[in-house]
Amino acid sequence: MAKGEGKVVAQNKKARHDYTIVDTLEAGMVLTGTEIKSVRAARINLKDGFAQVKNGEVWLSNVHIAPYEEGNIWNQEPERRRKLLLHKKQIQKLEQETKGTGMTLVPLKVYIKDGYAKLLLGLAKGKHDYDKRESIKRREQNRDIARVMKAVNQRLKEELKMEKLVAYKRMPLWNKQTMPEAVQQKHNTKVGTWGKITVLKGALKFIELTEEGEVLAEHLFEAGADNPMAQPQAWHRVEAATDDVEWYLEFYCKPEDYFAKKYNTNPVHSEVLEAMQTVKQGKALDLGCGQGRNSLFLAQQDFDVTAVDQNGLALEILQSIVEQEDLDMPVGLYDINSASIEQEYDFIVSTVVLMFLQADRIPAIIQNMQEKTSVGGYNLSFVPWTRRIILARLTSHSPLKKENWQTITRIGNWLSTMKIQAICTVAMRMAIVFNYALRPY
């Protein structure tokens, strides 16, 4: 398309069928009488038109401009020769390129630009019959590819629904020449990553390997075929089975790994995953959310999540992910030490946070969490300090800081005196899930 092109009033579709267009350039048109009115009304036909360089000028022939209906003596001959306006250097170049080279000049389209009629002129080479057949064949192949894509996407959709996997990355479209050397050598996918190969054209050979590189099995992946996924950490390589192969690769993972895989964040906390067996969807608060390892997952699970932290940089990263994923999830600054949660929530999450807070604020923070948890709701707190770690710190050359020891003492005292029934998981750590439906009042 010409730079600044305006309203198109005529196109020569036949030109691209009969010719291979090598180059294009914009030319002005010398119109007389009422011709410009007919052109603006799209009463122009370029089908049999051509241009020639004669005596240092470029002339357009066989282009039909219909007489203007309301015209009179000012109407011109419909197929008269018309002069084209080009720079002198452009004309000289066209003369060199068309003289004795078998190249010709054909009109491709006419458009109105800044009130003037402009012609897009093509430097063209005539196609032989086999060239035309090749163009038709290419068009049909593109249609076939589109049909294959539709069928493959439908099957993939059904497969992913069954497997409960989600795509987090798609590689570019590759052919025999552009496919990376790395995929043609022995390699495997990462832990928790499945690879999905989609062949659009031709065929690709998929070779299963041992870790030592020995061939276990070979598969032919063809266009439109229901090709299996490469399993996590399974060794394999691929090679082109046909010269015309076109294919792309997608990576899939389980929903809980999606954000960690795609955005390189920390994975969702294992205690949050385990809590999903107990906690129902509802309104959730992620206290000390960081970059969103837990809040993003909860939003994915259809919780109505609010994520807060006092680390501005972490919140900026989280906000960027929220916008990219088009999530409805408020993200904001909040000092947990203030113990000033105002709204009620069905699920309050605070993992790897409590030990960093002011020790004397722990009781108030816990009380605030309790008061702002709906009846029947849950709290989940995770404190990654174990008796073994504490003793190791106390006996090492780098003892636990006094303020951290006070925090742990506060948490420990609170745990031992709390008047709430709890579902507890202890595995060399303190991990607590409180069910407020069980609060004994």
HUZIMO-V711053 format. One record per helix or strand of 2 or more residues. SS is the DSSP state (hx for helix, st for strand). FROM is the first residue (numbers start at 1). TO is the last residue. If there is no record, write none. Layout:
# HUZIMO-V711053
SS FROM TO
SS FROM TO
This chain:
# HUZIMO-V711053
st 7 11
hx 13 18
st 19 29
hx 35 40
st 44 45
st 50 54
st 57 61
st 64 65
st 82 85
hx 88 98
st 103 113
st 116 126
hx 129 163
st 165 170
st 174 175
hx 181 184
st 194 201
st 203 209
st 215 222
st 236 240
st 246 254
hx 255 263
hx 270 275
st 283 287
hx 295 300
st 304 309
hx 312 324
st 330 333
hx 336 338
st 345 351
hx 354 356
hx 359 371
st 373 383
hx 387 395
hx 402 417
st 422 425
st 430 435
hx 436 438
